[in-house]
Amino acid sequence: MPPVQKLAPRTIPEAAAPLSNDLQEVLQDALDSRHKSGDTYREDLADAFAQVPQETIAHAAALCRELGNEAMKKERWDEAVEHYTSVLAAYPQDYEVLGNRSLAYLNMREGHKAMLDAATAVNLKPSYTKGFYRLGCALEECKMYKESAAIFAKVVEMEPSNAEASGRLFKARSMLEMVMNVERVNDPLWMHKPAPPKSEIQTRAEEAQALNDKQVNALREEMGKASFDFDYLFTHMSVDDKWYSSSMLAKGVNAHLVAHSAVLAPQAELARLMDSAHVDAFAEAIRSHVPALVPNGQAGVVLLYGSTMGLLPVLAMEAGANKVYVVEPHGFNAKLAHASVGRHTLLAFEKENWSRLPMSLGLAERTKQAGSAALKLGKYDQAVALYTEALQTADSLDPQGNLKATLLCNRSLAYLKMQEPESALQDAEAAQKCQPENPKGYYRAAQAHVDLGYNGKAVAALQQVLRCSKKGKNADAERMLEQLKDAPPIAARQTPRADGASKPQPRAREDRAQRLSVAEVNEAIQARADKVKTVHGAFDKLRLHHELQHKPDLVVATNFDFSLLGKGLVTALNNLKSEQLLRREAMVLPSAARVWAMAVEVSTDTGVPVHMEAIERLFWSPALRQIDMDAAFYRRVVKPLSHPLVAFCFDFRAEAPPIKPSSATLRFTVTAEGKANAVVFWFEMPLGAAGVISTAPAAALPQNASRFALGQALQFMPPARVRAK
């Protein structure tokens, strides 16, 4: 239901003289419809009202209009319609009253009547925007979405900043698309037909919506540029700002947004990121071990095998690592890790240096306006500080020098008000260098020379003012020249200060933070970003002084899957040891691995009397298959036949020798009778202070261990009948 809009009150005309008794009698007879035909009643009524004075009719209509407005405010829609109808009886072409009665009908959910009133109003006044808006609402109430979208598009064209019309336009377009989709689905051949071309109404609606978005975005941008300091962090920079375009890390943010797409990400990496146990375990391991590296005399170099979608290198940076290497063989993951580090670096730098970041030109202009306001209020110290802050931006972002010259002249005036002519003269001369044809810089210099007692220099500066002024005339300069003619020719004079001191010296002001230049910001952020290097290559191809420039103090390996060895964990660690990339005191997480095995029977019973022995022979395969013994399906088809036993143990520590291929004979303790045709494997690994991680099924999970959602590995073997002893 459309909201009730506030109606502007009108002045009620003064009441005319009371009607005469004869006229009252004529009106009563005309209003009596008994024993009259319709035409006769209307003729008598018209003749009677023609005898009523115009002042009386105007007063009655104005009173009815106000009564209608009051009824609208109190949401008495029926009463408002009656009062507005009375007004229209006297003034049938009052388009505003028609629009108000249309709104009352809308609130009564009588869309057809509202549409007639609104259409009449806009015909009487084609520029009546409110009438078009109410016409669109009435059409929408009548479920004429195509027509309402066209009307709302016209309203947005007439008033691009009309947020209500924009919202109604979006709703009408959505309903129109839904209706069109329903019509297409009802067509049995709709799948074989091309999409219908956009109608003129749709095109106009989209153009109107775009115009509205442009106006609203411009308003938001203007509001954002009006603030500074803390609010600066929430100001959206445009591509026209030099800080944005030349910032290496701003480009990194864009790269992160482009790269952060689940379409490009490997499903295994997405699953790993969604596994809270996996993320929490390695995050806790990094937070626990990285801060202990540097205090113990180590260099603080961390090597990460896998980045968990860019999360782990960011955590390592936060924990205090001096250098982080990330090895990612997948191109998308490598790009995402690099972009995540850049984005985190930029945000962290902004958080720590919010008051020193360079401003955009629009923000510098606002700061100048704030300084001018402080100058008018007599707060000269604050004005100087604001002008100084804006000047730091103008130096790097204002190649024409217009803003810089204005700021220098304004700060020169503030210094003059503070009785610091030396500082004022320095700013005036700097403004002259910026814009040699700007008379204001010479005029400020003349004022400073007068305060310092150099009348001759002041006269020379005023002559420059006249030279640069339009048509060689400047009232202020001419007035000052007249005053200097009568002044004594003093070579040098010290202007006394209010506190009794003389010859004030320019002083540095630290009451506002000194802004960094774009080059300084990029250099500082680059230094931070250089702490992390992303190596796009295989896990087992690292070499010192090539991919790695430092030997790591901590190695964190996440490159394993349900089979433990499937992602190259063992080969990667063997490569570190064979290339002598590990210090003897270096820590490796996980430091070891223990692989458990259990004999099982995988059922092939289909529930029908068919001999399955031939099919069971086909099940044997040397490839490992991923299963989840806690899932309902595998609980039904996989039957444990033995106790779990430790099949293999791996030592990943730096001082341990490289791991070589080996074989082992598994001797299970059978606990149930059945046909053993497969072995299930899972592993558990210690992560130091972060505890133990495991992929065991819930029934075999060690106490206080974190269970990864990787599942278990199943390998088929030739079937053998077993029974418990």
C-alpha positions, 0 to 999 in steps of 0.5 A: 500500500502506498505511503500517505504523503504529507499535503501542503496546507493552503490559505483558506479565503475569508468567508463571504457574507451570508446567503440571503433567504431567497437564495437559500430557498432556491438552493434547497429547492434545487437540491430536492431531487424528488419528482425530477428527472436527472436532466431537470435536477442537474439544470436546476442545480446549475442555475442555483449555484450560478447565483451563489457569489464566487467568494462563498464558493472559494471559501467552501472549497478551501475549507473542504480541501483542508478537511480532506487533508486532515482526514488523510492525516488521520487515515480516514480515507472515505471521509477524505474522498467525500471532501475532495469530491466536494472541492471538485464539484466547484473546481473540476480542473484542480489537478492537485485535488484529483491527485489527492483523491487518487491517493485516497482511493489507492489506500482504499485499494480501489485502483481503477478509480485512483487510475482515473483521477491520476490520469485526469490530473496528468492530462490537466498538468503534464509536468505534475510528477506526483500525478504520474507517480500515483498513476503508476501506483494505480496501474500497479494496483490494477496489475497492469505491470507493463504500463506501470513500469513505463509510467515509473520510468517517466517519473525517474526521467523527470526526477532522477533522485526520486528513490520511491519511484526508482524502487517502484520501477524495480518492483514493476520490472520484476513483476513484468519479467515474472509475468513474461516468464510465466507466459513463455513457460505456458508456451510448449515451444518456448525453449526453442524460441529466442529471447524476445527483444527488449521493448521500448518500455523496457529500454526506457525503464533500464535507462531511467534506472541507470540515470537514477543509479548515477544520481544516487551514486554521485550523491553518495560520493559527494557525501563521502568526500565531505568527511575526513580523518576517521571517515576517510576509511569509508570513502570510496575512491574512484579510478580518477584518483591518483592514489587509487590508480598508482597504488600497487596494493589497490590493484592487489585488492582488485585482483583478489576480488577477481580471483575470489570465485568459487567457479575457478577454485578447485573443489578439494580446496573449497572443501578443505576451507569449509572443514572447520577442524582443518582450518582451526587446527592449522591456524592454532598451530601457526599462532602457537609456533610462529611467535616463538621463532624470533625470541629463540634466535631464529630468523622467523622464516615459515614455509607453507605447503598449501595456503588454504585459499590464502588464509594461512599466509595471512595468519603467519604474517599476523603471528609475526613471521619475518618471511613466509614462502607459500608453495602452490602448484595450482595457478588459481590458489597461487594467485589467490594467496598472493592477492589475499596477502596484498589485501591484508597488507593494505587493510592492516596498513590503513588501520595503523596509519589511518590519519596519515594516508594520502587524500584524494583531490576531492577530500583535499578540497573539503579540507580546504573548505574546513580551513576557510570556515575555521579562518572565518571563525577566528580559529587561525591555528586550526585553519593553518593545520587544515591548509597544511594537511590539504597542501600535502595532497595538492603537492602530489595530486594537483599538477596544474597548481590551482588548488596548491596556490589557493591553499598557500594564499589562504594559509598566508592570510591565516599567518598574517592574522596570527602576526607571523609575517615571515611565514606569511611571506614564505607562503605568498612567494611559494604561491607566486612560483605556483601561479605567476599570474595569480594576483592574490599571491602578490597581494599577500606578499605585499601585506607581509612586507608591510607588516615587516616594514619593507614598504618599497617591496610592498609597493613593488608587489602591489604593482605586480598585483595591478599587472596581473589583475583584469584590465589592470585594476584592483581596488584593494591594491590601489587602496593600499598604494594610497596608504603607503604614499603617506607612510614613512620610508622605513627600511626594516621594521619589526611588528610587535606581537600581542605577547610583547615578543618581536620578529616571530619565527616560522614554527612547525605545527604538529597538531595535524598528522603529516600525510604520507605521499603516494610513493611513501605508502607504496614503498611501505606496503611493498616492504610488508608485502615482500615478506610473503613470496608465493611460489607457483610450482610443484611441492618437490621442486624447491631449491635454495637461492632459486625458489627459496632465498632462506632456509625455513625455521618452520615448515607447515604442510597441508598437502595431503589428502585422504590417502596421506601421500596423495598430494606429495607430502612425503616427496616434498619433505624428502626434497627439502632434506635432499636439497639441504633446505632444512636447518637441523633445529627447524620444526616440521608440522605435522612432525610424524604420521601414523597410518592405521589399517582395518580389514573389512568386508564390502557387501555386494548383496543387491537383495536379489537371488543372483550369484555375485562371485564373478562381480566380486572378482572385478572389485579388486583394484590397486587404486585407493578409493575415498570413503566415509565410514560414518556415512549412512551408505558406507555403514550399510555396505562396509562391515569391520572384521578386525581390530585396527592396527598400526600399518606404517609410521613416518617421521617428518622431523628435520633430523630424521632421514628421508623416507624411503618406499617400504612394504609391510605384512599386515596381520589382523586380529579378526573379530567377526566372521565374513569375507575380507575383501578390502582394507580401510586406512586412516591416519593421525598426525601431531601438530605440536601445541595444536594437538593431534589431527586424524581422519579416523572414523568416529568410533576409532577417533583418539581422545581430544583429536581433531577429526578432518573431513577427508574420509578414509582410504579403501583398497580392495584385495583378493577376497578371503573367508575369515572367522574370529578365533 
